[in-house]
Amino acid sequence: IPDRLFSMCNGLSSITFSDSLRIIGDYAFGYCTGLEEIVLPGSVTYIDEVAFANCQWLKSFTVLDSSDRNAEIQFAGKNALNYGVFSNCSNLETVKLGNTVKVIPDELFSMCEGLRSVTFSDSLRSIGRYAFGGCTSLEEIVIPGSVKSIGDYAFEGCEKLSSVVIGD
C-alpha cells in the first residue's frame, strides 16, 4: 500500500487486506479517524512510519500468524516529528501480535493511553525502549519466555499495571 494512499479518509471504518499484502507505506492510513479495527495478514513484512498515526478511534490491532515460522514483520521507527506507527491512537484498547512480530521497536505503542490488553506470540524476541510507555490503562502483561531483551522504560508510566508474568 503506497504512502498516504488512504490518509485522511475519515469515513473509512473497515479494511480487508489480501493475504498477499507485504508493505504498508508512510501515513497509508494516517488520520483515518473512523477506522476502528485493523487485522493484518501474516504476509505483511514492513509497516512504515506513522502508517496508522492519528487513527483516534482505532480500538483493535491484530497481526495474524503466518504459516512460515521464519516470516518477520518490521516496523519503522519514529519520523522527524517524533511520531511512530501508532502515535495518537489514544483509544487503542487491544493488540494481538502473531508469530511474525519478533521485535517490538522503541516507542511503538507509547502513549496509547487506552491500551488495556496485549497478547504476544512465543516468537517475540525483543521489546524496545519505551515500547509501551505511557499506556496508562494497561493492567496486566504476560511476556513470553522467548523474549531475550527488554529495553529501558518499556513499561514506564503504565499506572494501572498490577500483574506482570515474565517467561511462561
CYANA upper distance limits for C-alpha pairs under 8 A (distance plus 0.5 A):
  1 ILE  CA      5 LEU  CA      7.34
  1 ILE  CA     21 LEU  CA      8.37
  1 ILE  CA     23 ILE  CA      6.55
  1 ILE  CA     24 ILE  CA      5.32
  1 ILE  CA     25 GLY  CA      6.22
  1 ILE  CA     28 ALA  CA      7.23
  2 PRO  CA     24 ILE  CA      7.12
  2 PRO  CA     25 GLY  CA      5.45
  2 PRO  CA     26 ASP  CA      7.98
  2 PRO  CA     28 ALA  CA      6.91
  3 ASP  CA     24 ILE  CA      8.01
  3 ASP  CA     25 GLY  CA      4.77
  3 ASP  CA     26 ASP  CA      5.09
  3 ASP  CA     27 TYR  CA      6.32
  3 ASP  CA     28 ALA  CA      5.44
  4 ARG  CA     25 GLY  CA      7.54
  4 ARG  CA     26 ASP  CA      6.72
  4 ARG  CA     27 TYR  CA      5.26
  4 ARG  CA     28 ALA  CA      4.54
  4 ARG  CA     29 PHE  CA      7.06
  4 ARG  CA     30 GLY  CA      7.64
  5 LEU  CA     27 TYR  CA      8.29
  5 LEU  CA     28 ALA  CA      5.56
  5 LEU  CA     29 PHE  CA      7.61
  6 PHE  CA     28 ALA  CA      6.02
  6 PHE  CA     29 PHE  CA      5.64
  6 PHE  CA     30 GLY  CA      7.98
  6 PHE  CA     32 CYS  CA      8.07
  7 SER  CA     27 TYR  CA      6.55
  7 SER  CA     28 ALA  CA      6.06
  7 SER  CA     29 PHE  CA      5.19
  7 SER  CA     30 GLY  CA      5.28
  7 SER  CA     31 TYR  CA      6.37
  7 SER  CA     32 CYS  CA      6.70
  8 MET  CA     29 PHE  CA      7.69
  8 MET  CA     30 GLY  CA      6.75
  8 MET  CA     31 TYR  CA      5.17
  8 MET  CA     32 CYS  CA      5.50
  8 MET  CA     33 THR  CA      7.98
  9 CYS  CA     29 PHE  CA      8.24
  9 CYS  CA     31 TYR  CA      7.70
  9 CYS  CA     32 CYS  CA      5.61
  9 CYS  CA     33 THR  CA      8.11
  9 CYS  CA     34 GLY  CA      8.46
 10 ASN  CA     31 TYR  CA      7.51
 10 ASN  CA     32 CYS  CA      5.14
 10 ASN  CA     33 THR  CA      5.48
 10 ASN  CA     34 GLY  CA      5.63
 10 ASN  CA     35 LEU  CA      8.03
 11 GLY  CA     32 CYS  CA      7.88
 11 GLY  CA     33 THR  CA      8.06
 11 GLY  CA     34 GLY  CA      5.96
 11 GLY  CA     35 LEU  CA      8.25
 12 LEU  CA     32 CYS  CA      6.95
 12 LEU  CA     33 THR  CA      8.34
 12 LEU  CA     34 GLY  CA      6.06
 12 LEU  CA     35 LEU  CA      6.19
 13 SER  CA     34 GLY  CA      5.44
 13 SER  CA     35 LEU  CA      4.61
 13 SER  CA     36 GLU  CA      6.48
 13 SER  CA     37 GLU  CA      8.19
 14 SER  CA     35 LEU  CA      6.48
 14 SER  CA     36 GLU  CA      7.40
 14 SER  CA     37 GLU  CA      7.02
 14 SER  CA     38 ILE  CA      7.93
 15 ILE  CA     37 GLU  CA      8.45
 15 ILE  CA     38 ILE  CA      7.39
 16 THR  CA     39 VAL  CA      8.22
 17 PHE  CA     21 LEU  CA      7.23
 17 PHE  CA     39 VAL  CA      8.25
 17 PHE  CA     40 LEU  CA      7.16
 17 PHE  CA     41 PRO  CA      7.47
 18 SER  CA     41 PRO  CA      7.76
 19 ASP  CA     41 PRO  CA      6.09
 19 ASP  CA     42 GLY  CA      7.89
 19 ASP  CA     43 SER  CA      6.53
 20 SER  CA     43 SER  CA      6.51
 20 SER  CA     44 VAL  CA      8.28
 21 LEU  CA     41 PRO  CA      7.79
 21 LEU  CA     43 SER  CA      6.45
 21 LEU  CA     44 VAL  CA      6.09
 22 ARG  CA     43 SER  CA      6.23
 22 ARG  CA     44 VAL  CA      4.56
 22 ARG  CA     45 THR  CA      5.68
 22 ARG  CA     46 TYR  CA      7.08
 23 ILE  CA     44 VAL  CA      6.46
 23 ILE  CA     45 THR  CA      6.56
 23 ILE  CA     46 TYR  CA      5.40
 23 ILE  CA     47 ILE  CA      6.47
 23 ILE  CA     48 ASP  CA      8.33
 24 ILE  CA     28 ALA  CA      6.95
 24 ILE  CA     44 VAL  CA      8.39
 24 ILE  CA     46 TYR  CA      6.86
 24 ILE  CA     47 ILE  CA      5.33
 24 ILE  CA     48 ASP  CA      6.59
 24 ILE  CA     51 ALA  CA      7.31
 25 GLY  CA     47 ILE  CA      6.81
 25 GLY  CA     48 ASP  CA      5.48
 25 GLY  CA     49 GLU  CA      7.96
 25 GLY  CA     51 ALA  CA      6.66
 26 ASP  CA     47 ILE  CA      8.22
 26 ASP  CA     48 ASP  CA      5.32
 26 ASP  CA     49 GLU  CA      5.54
 26 ASP  CA     50 VAL  CA      6.32
 26 ASP  CA     51 ALA  CA      5.41
 27 TYR  CA     31 TYR  CA      8.47
 27 TYR  CA     48 ASP  CA      8.19
 27 TYR  CA     49 GLU  CA      7.37
 27 TYR  CA     50 VAL  CA      5.67
 27 TYR  CA     51 ALA  CA      4.57
 27 TYR  CA     52 PHE  CA      6.81
 27 TYR  CA     53 ALA  CA      7.45
 28 ALA  CA     51 ALA  CA      5.58
 28 ALA  CA     52 PHE  CA      7.53
 29 PHE  CA     51 ALA  CA      6.13
 29 PHE  CA     52 PHE  CA      5.63
 29 PHE  CA     53 ALA  CA      8.00
 29 PHE  CA     55 CYS  CA      8.21
 30 GLY  CA     50 VAL  CA      7.11
 30 GLY  CA     51 ALA  CA      6.19
 30 GLY  CA     52 PHE  CA      5.27
 30 GLY  CA     53 ALA  CA      5.38
 30 GLY  CA     54 ASN  CA      6.34
 30 GLY  CA     55 CYS  CA      6.79
 31 TYR  CA     52 PHE  CA      7.85
 31 TYR  CA     53 ALA  CA      6.85
 31 TYR  CA     54 ASN  CA      5.20
 31 TYR  CA     55 CYS  CA      5.61
 31 TYR  CA     56 GLN  CA      8.04
 32 CYS  CA     52 PHE  CA      8.31
 32 CYS  CA     54 ASN  CA      7.63
 32 CYS  CA     55 CYS  CA      5.61
 32 CYS  CA     56 GLN  CA      8.25
 33 THR  CA     54 ASN  CA      7.44
 33 THR  CA     55 CYS  CA      5.16
 33 THR  CA     56 GLN  CA      5.73
 33 THR  CA     57 TRP  CA      6.22
 33 THR  CA     58 LEU  CA      8.00
 34 GLY  CA     55 CYS  CA      7.78
 34 GLY  CA     56 GLN  CA      8.23
 34 GLY  CA     57 TRP  CA      6.56
 34 GLY  CA     58 LEU  CA      8.04
 35 LEU  CA     55 CYS  CA      6.93
 35 LEU  CA     57 TRP  CA      6.67
 35 LEU  CA     58 LEU  CA      5.96
 36 GLU  CA     57 TRP  CA      6.01
 36 GLU  CA     58 LEU  CA      4.47
 36 GLU  CA     59 LYS  CA      5.69
 36 GLU  CA     60 SER  CA      7.12
 37 GLU  CA     58 LEU  CA      6.31
 37 GLU  CA     59 LYS  CA      6.41
 37 GLU  CA     60 SER  CA      5.29
 37 GLU  CA     61 PHE  CA      6.56
 38 ILE  CA     58 LEU  CA      8.37
 38 ILE  CA     60 SER  CA      6.75
 38 ILE  CA     61 PHE  CA      5.40
 38 ILE  CA     62 THR  CA      6.70
 39 VAL  CA     61 PHE  CA      6.56
 39 VAL  CA     62 THR  CA      5.21
 39 VAL  CA     63 VAL  CA      6.42
 39 VAL  CA     64 LEU  CA      7.57
 40 LEU  CA     44 VAL  CA      7.52
 40 LEU  CA     62 THR  CA      6.64
 40 LEU  CA     63 VAL  CA      5.29
 40 LEU  CA     64 LEU  CA      6.54
 41 PRO  CA     63 VAL  CA      6.66
 41 PRO  CA     64 LEU  CA      5.66
 41 PRO  CA     65 ASP  CA      7.80
 41 PRO  CA     66 SER  CA      8.06
 42 GLY  CA     63 VAL  CA      6.88
 42 GLY  CA     64 LEU  CA      5.48
 42 GLY  CA     65 ASP  CA      5.52
 42 GLY  CA     66 SER  CA      4.83
 42 GLY  CA     67 SER  CA      8.37
 42 GLY  CA     71 ALA  CA      8.42
 42 GLY  CA     98 GLY  CA      7.96
 42 GLY  CA     99 ASN  CA      8.46
 42 GLY  CA    100 THR  CA      6.94
 43 SER  CA     66 SER  CA      7.10
 43 SER  CA     71 ALA  CA      8.21
 44 VAL  CA     73 ILE  CA      6.62
 45 THR  CA     71 ALA  CA      8.04
 45 THR  CA     72 GLU  CA      6.46
 45 THR  CA     73 ILE  CA      4.59
 45 THR  CA     74 GLN  CA      6.40
 46 TYR  CA     73 ILE  CA      5.89
 46 TYR  CA     74 GLN  CA      5.17
 46 TYR  CA     75 PHE  CA      6.35
 46 TYR  CA     76 ALA  CA      8.07
 47 ILE  CA     51 ALA  CA      7.13
 47 ILE  CA     73 ILE  CA      8.10
 47 ILE  CA     74 GLN  CA      6.84
 47 ILE  CA     75 PHE  CA      5.43
 47 ILE  CA     76 ALA  CA      6.65
 47 ILE  CA     85 VAL  CA      8.14
 48 ASP  CA     75 PHE  CA      6.73
 48 ASP  CA     76 ALA  CA      5.36
 48 ASP  CA     77 GLY  CA      8.40
 48 ASP  CA     85 VAL  CA      7.50
 49 GLU  CA     75 PHE  CA      8.10
 49 GLU  CA     76 ALA  CA      5.61
 49 GLU  CA     77 GLY  CA      6.69
 49 GLU  CA     78 LYS  CA      6.59
 49 GLU  CA     79 ASN  CA      6.64
 49 GLU  CA     83 TYR  CA      8.10
 49 GLU  CA     84 GLY  CA      6.33
 49 GLU  CA     85 VAL  CA      5.65
 50 VAL  CA     78 LYS  CA      7.99
 50 VAL  CA     79 ASN  CA      8.00
 50 VAL  CA     83 TYR  CA      6.79
 50 VAL  CA     84 GLY  CA      5.54
 50 VAL  CA     85 VAL  CA      4.31
 50 VAL  CA     86 PHE  CA      6.76
 50 VAL  CA     87 SER  CA      7.32
 51 ALA  CA     85 VAL  CA      5.75
 51 ALA  CA     86 PHE  CA      7.86
 52 PHE  CA     85 VAL  CA      6.12
 52 PHE  CA     86 PHE  CA      5.89
 52 PHE  CA     87 SER  CA      8.10
 52 PHE  CA     89 CYS  CA      8.47
 53 ALA  CA     83 TYR  CA      8.06
 53 ALA  CA     84 GLY  CA      7.50
 53 ALA  CA     85 VAL  CA      6.17
 53 ALA  CA     86 PHE  CA      5.18
 53 ALA  CA     87 SER  CA      5.20
 53 ALA  CA     88 ASN  CA      6.49
 53 ALA  CA     89 CYS  CA      6.93
 54 ASN  CA     86 PHE  CA      7.73
 54 ASN  CA     87 SER  CA      6.60
 54 ASN  CA     88 ASN  CA      5.29
 54 ASN  CA     89 CYS  CA      6.04
 55 CYS  CA     86 PHE  CA      8.37
 55 CYS  CA     88 ASN  CA      7.55
 55 CYS  CA     89 CYS  CA      5.91
 56 GLN  CA     88 ASN  CA      6.95
 56 GLN  CA     89 CYS  CA      5.36
 56 GLN  CA     90 SER  CA      6.47
 56 GLN  CA     91 ASN  CA      6.63
 56 GLN  CA     92 LEU  CA      8.39
 57 TRP  CA     89 CYS  CA      7.60
 57 TRP  CA     90 SER  CA      8.16
 57 TRP  CA     91 ASN  CA      6.13
 57 TRP  CA     92 LEU  CA      7.69
 58 LEU  CA     89 CYS  CA      6.90
 58 LEU  CA     91 ASN  CA      6.54
 58 LEU  CA     92 LEU  CA      5.78
 59 LYS  CA     91 ASN  CA      6.18
 59 LYS  CA     92 LEU  CA      4.61
 59 LYS  CA     93 GLU  CA      5.59
 59 LYS  CA     94 THR  CA      6.91
 60 SER  CA     92 LEU  CA      6.38
 60 SER  CA     93 GLU  CA      6.50
 60 SER  CA     94 THR  CA      5.27
 60 SER  CA     95 VAL  CA      6.45
 61 PHE  CA     92 LEU  CA      8.17
 61 PHE  CA     94 THR  CA      6.85
 61 PHE  CA     95 VAL  CA      5.41
 61 PHE  CA     96 LYS  CA      6.93
 62 THR  CA     95 VAL  CA      6.26
 62 THR  CA     96 LYS  CA      5.13
 62 THR  CA     97 LEU  CA      6.37
 62 THR  CA     98 GLY  CA      8.02
 63 VAL  CA     96 LYS  CA      6.78
 63 VAL  CA     97 LEU  CA      5.50
 63 VAL  CA     98 GLY  CA      5.64
 63 VAL  CA    100 THR  CA      8.29
 63 VAL  CA    101 VAL  CA      8.34
 64 LEU  CA     97 LEU  CA      7.50
 64 LEU  CA     98 GLY  CA      5.48
 64 LEU  CA     99 ASN  CA      8.04
 65 ASP  CA     98 GLY  CA      5.02
 65 ASP  CA     99 ASN  CA      5.58
 65 ASP  CA    100 THR  CA      6.90
 66 SER  CA     71 ALA  CA      7.43
 66 SER  CA     98 GLY  CA      8.14
 66 SER  CA     99 ASN  CA      7.08
 66 SER  CA    100 THR  CA      7.01
 69 ARG  CA     99 ASN  CA      7.52
 69 ARG  CA    100 THR  CA      7.86
 70 ASN  CA    100 THR  CA      8.12
 71 ALA  CA    100 THR  CA      5.96
 72 GLU  CA     99 ASN  CA      8.34
 72 GLU  CA    100 THR  CA      4.83
 72 GLU  CA    101 VAL  CA      6.48
 72 GLU  CA    102 LYS  CA      6.98
 73 ILE  CA    100 THR  CA      5.97
 73 ILE  CA    101 VAL  CA      6.04
 73 ILE  CA    102 LYS  CA      7.87
 74 GLN  CA    101 VAL  CA      8.15
 74 GLN  CA    103 VAL  CA      8.10
 75 PHE  CA     85 VAL  CA      8.01
 75 PHE  CA    104 ILE  CA      8.16
 75 PHE  CA    105 PRO  CA      7.34
 76 ALA  CA     84 GLY  CA      8.22
 76 ALA  CA     85 VAL  CA      7.69
 76 ALA  CA    105 PRO  CA      8.44
 77 GLY  CA     84 GLY  CA      6.68
 77 GLY  CA     85 VAL  CA      8.06
 77 GLY  CA    105 PRO  CA      7.45
 77 GLY  CA    106 ASP  CA      7.64
 77 GLY  CA    108 LEU  CA      8.27
 78 LYS  CA     82 ASN  CA      5.75
 78 LYS  CA     83 TYR  CA      5.57
 78 LYS  CA     84 GLY  CA      4.87
 78 LYS  CA     85 VAL  CA      7.80
 79 ASN  CA     83 TYR  CA      6.00
 79 ASN  CA     84 GLY  CA      7.10
 83 TYR  CA     87 SER  CA      6.02
 84 GLY  CA    107 GLU  CA      7.46
 84 GLY  CA    108 LEU  CA      6.58
 85 VAL  CA    108 LEU  CA      6.82
 85 VAL  CA    109 PHE  CA      8.46
 86 PHE  CA    108 LEU  CA      6.95
 86 PHE  CA    109 PHE  CA      6.51
 86 PHE  CA    112 CYS  CA      8.27
 87 SER  CA    108 LEU  CA      8.49
 87 SER  CA    109 PHE  CA      7.85
 87 SER  CA    110 SER  CA      7.94
 87 SER  CA    111 MET  CA      7.85
 87 SER  CA    112 CYS  CA      7.97
 88 ASN  CA    111 MET  CA      7.69
 88 ASN  CA    112 CYS  CA      7.26
 89 CYS  CA    112 CYS  CA      6.18
 90 SER  CA    111 MET  CA      7.53
 90 SER  CA    112 CYS  CA      5.15
 90 SER  CA    113 GLU  CA      5.70
 90 SER  CA    114 GLY  CA      6.08
 90 SER  CA    115 LEU  CA      8.28
 91 ASN  CA    112 CYS  CA      7.41
 91 ASN  CA    113 GLU  CA      7.37
 91 ASN  CA    114 GLY  CA      5.25
 91 ASN  CA    115 LEU  CA      7.53
 92 LEU  CA    112 CYS  CA      6.77
 92 LEU  CA    113 GLU  CA      8.15
 92 LEU  CA    114 GLY  CA      5.96
 92 LEU  CA    115 LEU  CA      5.80
 93 GLU  CA    114 GLY  CA      5.69
 93 GLU  CA    115 LEU  CA      4.45
 93 GLU  CA    116 ARG  CA      5.61
 93 GLU  CA    117 SER  CA      6.86
 94 THR  CA    115 LEU  CA      6.55
 94 THR  CA    116 ARG  CA      6.68
 94 THR  CA    117 SER  CA      5.39
 94 THR  CA    118 VAL  CA      6.53
 95 VAL  CA    115 LEU  CA      8.30
 95 VAL  CA    117 SER  CA      6.77
 95 VAL  CA    118 VAL  CA      5.27
 95 VAL  CA    119 THR  CA      6.78
 96 LYS  CA    118 VAL  CA      6.35
 96 LYS  CA    119 THR  CA      5.19
 96 LYS  CA    120 PHE  CA      6.87
 97 LEU  CA    101 VAL  CA      6.62
 97 LEU  CA    118 VAL  CA      8.32
 97 LEU  CA    119 THR  CA      6.56
 97 LEU  CA    120 PHE  CA      5.68
 97 LEU  CA    121 SER  CA      6.82
 98 GLY  CA    120 PHE  CA      7.25
 98 GLY  CA    121 SER  CA      5.99
 99 ASN  CA    121 SER  CA      5.92
 99 ASN  CA    122 ASP  CA      7.53
 99 ASN  CA    123 SER  CA      5.74
 99 ASN  CA    124 LEU  CA      7.74
100 THR  CA    123 SER  CA      7.77
101 VAL  CA    121 SER  CA      8.30
101 VAL  CA    123 SER  CA      7.54
101 VAL  CA    124 LEU  CA      6.61
102 LYS  CA    123 SER  CA      6.13
102 LYS  CA    124 LEU  CA      4.60
102 LYS  CA    125 ARG  CA      5.77
102 LYS  CA    126 SER  CA      7.19
103 VAL  CA    124 LEU  CA      6.62
103 VAL  CA    125 ARG  CA      6.37
103 VAL  CA    126 SER  CA      5.32
103 VAL  CA    127 ILE  CA      6.58
103 VAL  CA    128 GLY  CA      8.01
104 ILE  CA    108 LEU  CA      7.20
104 ILE  CA    126 SER  CA      6.68
104 ILE  CA    127 ILE  CA      5.31
104 ILE  CA    128 GLY  CA      6.12
104 ILE  CA    131 ALA  CA      7.37
105 PRO  CA    127 ILE  CA      6.90
105 PRO  CA    128 GLY  CA      5.10
105 PRO  CA    129 ARG  CA      7.74
105 PRO  CA    131 ALA  CA      6.96
106 ASP  CA    127 ILE  CA      8.00
106 ASP  CA    128 GLY  CA      4.71
106 ASP  CA    129 ARG  CA      5.02
106 ASP  CA    130 TYR  CA      6.25
106 ASP  CA    131 ALA  CA      5.42
106 ASP  CA    151 GLY  CA      8.29
107 GLU  CA    128 GLY  CA      7.47
107 GLU  CA    129 ARG  CA      6.83
107 GLU  CA    130 TYR  CA      5.39
107 GLU  CA    131 ALA  CA      4.40
107 GLU  CA    132 PHE  CA      6.97
107 GLU  CA    133 GLY  CA      7.55
107 GLU  CA    154 ALA  CA      8.49
108 LEU  CA    130 TYR  CA      8.49
108 LEU  CA    131 ALA  CA      5.59
108 LEU  CA    132 PHE  CA      7.58
109 PHE  CA    131 ALA  CA      6.04
109 PHE  CA    132 PHE  CA      5.60
109 PHE  CA    133 GLY  CA      7.94
109 PHE  CA    135 CYS  CA      8.16
110 SER  CA    130 TYR  CA      6.87
110 SER  CA    131 ALA  CA      6.02
110 SER  CA    132 PHE  CA      5.10
110 SER  CA    133 GLY  CA      5.20
110 SER  CA    134 GLY  CA      6.19
110 SER  CA    135 CYS  CA      6.78
111 MET  CA    132 PHE  CA      7.69
111 MET  CA    133 GLY  CA      6.71
111 MET  CA    134 GLY  CA      5.02
111 MET  CA    135 CYS  CA      5.80
111 MET  CA    136 THR  CA      8.28
112 CYS  CA    132 PHE  CA      8.20
112 CYS  CA    134 GLY  CA      7.39
112 CYS  CA    135 CYS  CA      5.64
112 CYS  CA    136 THR  CA      8.25
113 GLU  CA    134 GLY  CA      6.95
113 GLU  CA    135 CYS  CA      5.01
113 GLU  CA    136 THR  CA      5.54
113 GLU  CA    137 SER  CA      6.40
114 GLY  CA    135 CYS  CA      7.31
114 GLY  CA    136 THR  CA      7.51
114 GLY  CA    137 SER  CA      5.93
114 GLY  CA    138 LEU  CA      8.13
115 LEU  CA    135 CYS  CA      6.44
115 LEU  CA    136 THR  CA      7.97
115 LEU  CA    137 SER  CA      6.13
115 LEU  CA    138 LEU  CA      6.09
116 ARG  CA    137 SER  CA      5.75
116 ARG  CA    138 LEU  CA      4.74
116 ARG  CA    139 GLU  CA      6.70
116 ARG  CA    140 GLU  CA      8.40
117 SER  CA    138 LEU  CA      6.90
117 SER  CA    139 GLU  CA      8.05
117 SER  CA    140 GLU  CA      7.83
117 SER  CA    141 ILE  CA      8.14
118 VAL  CA    141 ILE  CA      7.29
119 THR  CA    141 ILE  CA      8.47
119 THR  CA    142 VAL  CA      8.04
120 PHE  CA    124 LEU  CA      7.25
120 PHE  CA    142 VAL  CA      8.22
120 PHE  CA    143 ILE  CA      7.63
120 PHE  CA    144 PRO  CA      7.65
121 SER  CA    144 PRO  CA      7.77
122 ASP  CA    144 PRO  CA      6.17
122 ASP  CA    145 GLY  CA      7.74
122 ASP  CA    146 SER  CA      6.29
123 SER  CA    146 SER  CA      6.85
124 LEU  CA    144 PRO  CA      7.80
124 LEU  CA    146 SER  CA      6.52
124 LEU  CA    147 VAL  CA      6.20
125 ARG  CA    146 SER  CA      6.06
125 ARG  CA    147 VAL  CA      4.58
125 ARG  CA    148 LYS  CA      6.03
125 ARG  CA    149 SER  CA      7.25
126 SER  CA    147 VAL  CA      5.87
126 SER  CA    148 LYS  CA      6.50
126 SER  CA    149 SER  CA      5.28
126 SER  CA    150 ILE  CA      6.36
126 SER  CA    151 GLY  CA      8.48
127 ILE  CA    131 ALA  CA      7.06
127 ILE  CA    147 VAL  CA      8.05
127 ILE  CA    149 SER  CA      6.81
127 ILE  CA    150 ILE  CA      5.25
127 ILE  CA    151 GLY  CA      6.53
127 ILE  CA    154 ALA  CA      7.58
128 GLY  CA    149 SER  CA      8.42
128 GLY  CA    150 ILE  CA      6.49
128 GLY  CA    151 GLY  CA      5.13
128 GLY  CA    152 ASP  CA      8.08
128 GLY  CA    154 ALA  CA      6.88
129 ARG  CA    150 ILE  CA      7.68
129 ARG  CA    151 GLY  CA      4.52
129 ARG  CA    152 ASP  CA      5.41
129 ARG  CA    153 TYR  CA      6.29
129 ARG  CA    154 ALA  CA      5.44
130 TYR  CA    151 GLY  CA      7.44
130 TYR  CA    152 ASP  CA      7.01
130 TYR  CA    153 TYR  CA      5.28
130 TYR  CA    154 ALA  CA      4.35
130 TYR  CA    155 PHE  CA      6.73
130 TYR  CA    156 GLU  CA      7.29
131 ALA  CA    151 GLY  CA      8.43
131 ALA  CA    153 TYR  CA      8.40
131 ALA  CA    154 ALA  CA      5.48
131 ALA  CA    155 PHE  CA      7.49
132 PHE  CA    154 ALA  CA      6.04
132 PHE  CA    155 PHE  CA      5.57
132 PHE  CA    156 GLU  CA      7.85
132 PHE  CA    158 CYS  CA      8.24
133 GLY  CA    153 TYR  CA      7.06
133 GLY  CA    154 ALA  CA      6.16
133 GLY  CA    155 PHE  CA      5.19
133 GLY  CA    156 GLU  CA      5.18
133 GLY  CA    157 GLY  CA      6.21
133 GLY  CA    158 CYS  CA      6.99
134 GLY  CA    155 PHE  CA      7.77
134 GLY  CA    156 GLU  CA      6.73
134 GLY  CA    157 GLY  CA      5.07
134 GLY  CA    158 CYS  CA      6.01
134 GLY  CA    159 GLU  CA      8.48
135 CYS  CA    155 PHE  CA      8.11
135 CYS  CA    157 GLY  CA      7.24
135 CYS  CA    158 CYS  CA      5.60
135 CYS  CA    159 GLU  CA      8.27
136 THR  CA    157 GLY  CA      6.82
136 THR  CA    158 CYS  CA      4.95
136 THR  CA    159 GLU  CA      5.57
136 THR  CA    160 LYS  CA      6.59
136 THR  CA    161 LEU  CA      8.39
137 SER  CA    158 CYS  CA      7.31
137 SER  CA    159 GLU  CA      7.55
137 SER  CA    160 LYS  CA      6.18
137 SER  CA    161 LEU  CA      8.04
138 LEU  CA    158 CYS  CA      6.60
138 LEU  CA    159 GLU  CA      8.13
138 LEU  CA    160 LYS  CA      6.39
138 LEU  CA    161 LEU  CA      6.01
139 GLU  CA    158 CYS  CA      8.32
139 GLU  CA    160 LYS  CA      5.52
139 GLU  CA    161 LEU  CA      4.47
139 GLU  CA    162 SER  CA      6.03
139 GLU  CA    163 SER  CA      7.15
140 GLU  CA    161 LEU  CA      5.94
140 GLU  CA    162 SER  CA      6.42
140 GLU  CA    163 SER  CA      5.07
140 GLU  CA    164 VAL  CA      6.22
141 ILE  CA    161 LEU  CA      8.32
141 ILE  CA    163 SER  CA      6.94
141 ILE  CA    164 VAL  CA      5.50
141 ILE  CA    165 VAL  CA      6.86
142 VAL  CA    164 VAL  CA      6.40
142 VAL  CA    165 VAL  CA      5.14
142 VAL  CA    166 ILE  CA      6.53
142 VAL  CA    167 GLY  CA      8.12
142 VAL  CA    168 ASP  CA      8.01
143 ILE  CA    147 VAL  CA      7.49
143 ILE  CA    164 VAL  CA      8.20
143 ILE  CA    165 VAL  CA      6.52
143 ILE  CA    166 ILE  CA      5.24
143 ILE  CA    167 GLY  CA      6.34
143 ILE  CA    168 ASP  CA      7.77
144 PRO  CA    166 ILE  CA      6.75
144 PRO  CA    167 GLY  CA      5.17
144 PRO  CA    168 ASP  CA      5.97
145 GLY  CA    166 ILE  CA      7.18
145 GLY  CA    167 GLY  CA      4.13
145 GLY  CA    168 ASP  CA      6.19
146 SER  CA    167 GLY  CA      7.85
147 VAL  CA    167 GLY  CA      8.30
150 ILE  CA    154 ALA  CA      7.26
